Amino acid sequence: MLLRLFFFLFILLIGLSSAVAQPEKYSLSSDSTVNRLAGAHKVYYATRIEKRPKIDGRLNDVCWETGIWSGGFIQQVPNQGKKPSQDTEIKLLFDNSNLYVGFKCYDKGPGKIRPILSRRDKMAGDIAGIAIDSYHDKQTAYEFNVAASGQKVDLVHLGAYLWDFNWDAVWDGKAQVYDSIWTSEIQIPFSQIRFSPGKEQVWGMHVWRWIDRLSEEDQWKLIPIDAPSMVYLFGELRGIEGIKPKVNYEFLPYVNSRFSPNTDLKNKMSYGYGLNGKVGLNSGFTLDYAINPDFGQVEADPAVLNLTSYEIFNEEKRPFFLEGNTILDFSFGEDMLYYSRRIGHAPSYFPGLDDNQTMNISENTPILSALKLTGKTKNGLSVGVLQSFTAKENAIIYTNDSKSKMAIEPFTSFIVGRIKQDFDKGNTVVGGMVTSTYRNINDTHLEFLSNSSLAGGIDFQHNWKKRKYFIDFKGFFTEIRGDEKSISKLQYSPVHNYQRIDAGHLEYDTLKSSLSGWGGSLQGGKRSGKLRIIGSLNWRTPGVDLNDVGYLAQADVIKQMVNVTYKVSQPKGIIQSYFVEFEQEHNWNYGNETTLDRFKIHGFTQFKNLWNVHLNLKGYINYFDTRELSGNPNIFLGPNLLFSGPKLFKDDCFRDVELFVQTNQAKDLFIGVGPRLRYIEDQISKSSSFTAFIRWQISDRFSISSRTVFDHSIDNHEYIKNTRYLVGKIDRNTISSTFRLEYFVSPEISLQYYGNPYASIGKFDDFREVADADNKSLALRYNKLEKTLMANNTYILENDEPTKYTIRNPDFNYQKFNSNLVGRWEFKPGSTFYLVWTNSRFANAGVLDQSIWKSFVNIPNVKSQNVFMVKFSYWFSL
């Protein structure tokens, strides 16, 4: 209760301090030179041309003789406010259709320019770019960058140092490297950015250059390192007149072919075709559409063996859902109202088969069509609407020479709507969102799925004192309706756990036909300067659920958090920069049970040689897991850090320590290594891991990188699946590795390999029955069970009482491998040809007969599944 009171007092103090702090003048930095440069009003006037340049990076077209080259760049890092080590100049031209940007990046070190080729949207080597706030809303911007190698990087600024690198526009850019200068040329079609109609355009503009070998960033108009966000400090771009918004049609048809030689089915070859596209309704709004879309991912999700009760969150990688996704964002902490990977997810039902049956089942539910309207008006109103239909999906079951169908996913409709209004140059934003899911369920065996769901939310954000202080509120509700089976299943899920026998505030009702709830988040504080303080409160009632078209990890939880950070960015002695972060978190549920008290200290230091060190110290005083026993009693997992009796930071009290050291990333050989150790107060549970990362830039075109994690853990409280009251001690070893090999013929032609081998073995012992789940004494919390291993690989567990349990041996030897070899050719902007080989392997043996190392190196002996794919897509516009 004291911690909760402290949180609300903290929010009140933040409000009072912001009201009285610096009433007349606000300083972005303690350095007056930095304040002067950041506060300067810098404007560039673009020049109209009649004949467009050839985009080759040479800047030798006649049009580049007109207009003004602008220099005067300022160093941001490492020496903020100082003159750059190298000079840079920029020029902007335009015609009715495009904006043209030219860069001259001088370099006094012949042969030291780093033209590193890499994947699109990956920053590598020397690079220069421009960001355009075309709405001039001081919040969002489109950024276009070209590396010295000619590689393109585009992204969207989301505000407060958040970026979306998944946004891919259709534009052109080239570069040329000479002895003491490299130049680049960029062509940005006006159809690819959104702006309000008007006689003259006034846009925000940010121009920057990165000198890789020096880790130096130079900026046309300085944005201080400790500024709370970037876009509101942009300079201005003027002079663009007479460009008229028009309806623009873009088409991206595709065809593909897929060959699966290892499948048991007769038809090993499949084909696909479809159309993605967009209509630029005007300069502010775009309609994206997809007919029989190809939502394949070139790179598979990471391999992982999930032994927790929580769903794994995977990032979106499908092109249609990435376009304009920022407008549809409504996230709060780890949860979100709209999670696009729900659309086209894996089928929900998996039929059981007899010994004489085989089955053809789709990995994903096919998407019939999808429409998305997104945009923003000149008055600051953002609108986003998405409608998608997924087909009823059937599994084909083969029995000897006959075949039959069984429904595994019903026809489903998804609707998402989002609206936001900006006020006061983006300092205040008010918005709302509504989502809806409807399933047409006609099969009895699919009645475990809900029929419909509705969710809605409102959000409010306000910034003041030049965005030094902020407050952010989000509130939402959900309602799900369906058959009694579906609502019972929902109550029983790990998200809710209504069946918990020790939760007096929860009631598991098998007759319910609906489930509803609400939640929200409140965050505020000071987010710039050396000292930064942010407090937050998140809450989810027991009945709230977002998982039809959103993402919710856990209901019935209230989380309070305070974060204090001290950050210094000015070099001194051997130190380039450093920060120290302290974080406190307190969680409880709607039954007023404390479930977590956590503290964290995080330190980071970067040295003048550009090596850096991370140190993390974390711990939990009270940790009651309401999900560990899958709906059975709350179980006490004990304190495992920081406090021992009344003393704080006693030397032997740290139980979770993580250290990570990295070398200079600008070098051809880059290495990062570090251990992590964790100990629990029960003197039994513990874990240790070691992470190693290496990247070798063999040449400007060829690189190899790998990240490997070795983990050993002992958990004395591992829940035995499919039982009600049993836990065991698990001794688990895991090796997980990712490996990348990249070779580039040019920025447009590449060969890339991605491999992810994963092995995990677990041995269970010391089986126990839960007696008093929340007792802090280990001896009183459990009753020990004697085990007998039977010939059929099952255990008989019993104690002095007449109770006896029979369980399958829970030991496991889990092996998984995903890999892709991708040849890619972008033969014209937006048009690509792919050649892909996918190899996957999976095994899960219940008997441990080898070490973790043998399990890992034997992954190549596991039966493989190979898929060969060819895809051709062609972009054009009208």
Secondary structure, DSSP 4 states (H G I P E B T S, - for coil): -HHHHHHHHHHHHHHHHHHHSSSS---S-S-HHHHHHHH---EEE-EE-SSPPP-SS---SGGGGSS--B---EEEESSTTSPPSS-EEEEEEE-SSEEEEEEEEE-SSTT--------TT---SSEEEEEEETT--SS-EEEEEEETT--EEEEEEEETTEEETT-----EEEEEE-SSEEEEEEEEEGGGS-----SEEEEEEEEEEEEGGGTEEEESS---TT-S-SGGG-EEEEEEE------EEEEEEEEEEEE-TT-SSS--EEEEEEEEEEEE-SSSEEEEEEES-----SSPPPP----SSSPPP-----HHHHTTTTTT--EETTEES--GGGTTPPPS------TTEEEE--SSPPEEEEEEEEEE-TTSEEEEEEEEEE--EEEEEEETTEEEEEEEE-EEEEEEEEEEEEETTTTEEEEEEEEEEEEE---GGGTTS-SEEEEEEEEEEEEETTTTEEEEEEEEEEEEE--HHHHHHHHHSTTT-TT-TT-TT----TT-SEEEEEEEEEEEEE-SSSEEEEEEEEEE-TT---TTTSB-S-SSEEEEEEEEEEEE-S-BTTEEEEEEEEEEEEEE-TT--EEEEEEEEEEEEEETTS-EEEEEEEEEEEEEESSTTTTSS-EE----SSEETTEES-GGG--EEEEEEE--TTSSEEEEEEEEEEE-TTSS-EEEEEEEEEEEE-SSSEEEEEEEEEEEEEEEEEE-TT-SSEEEEEEEEEEEEEEEEEEESSSSEEEEEEEEEEEEEEEEEEEEEESSTT-S-HHHHEEE-EEEE-TTSEEEEE-SSS-EEEEE---EEEEEEEEEEEEEEEEETTEEEEEEEEEEEEEEESS--S-HHHHHHTGGGS-EEEEEEEEEE--EE-
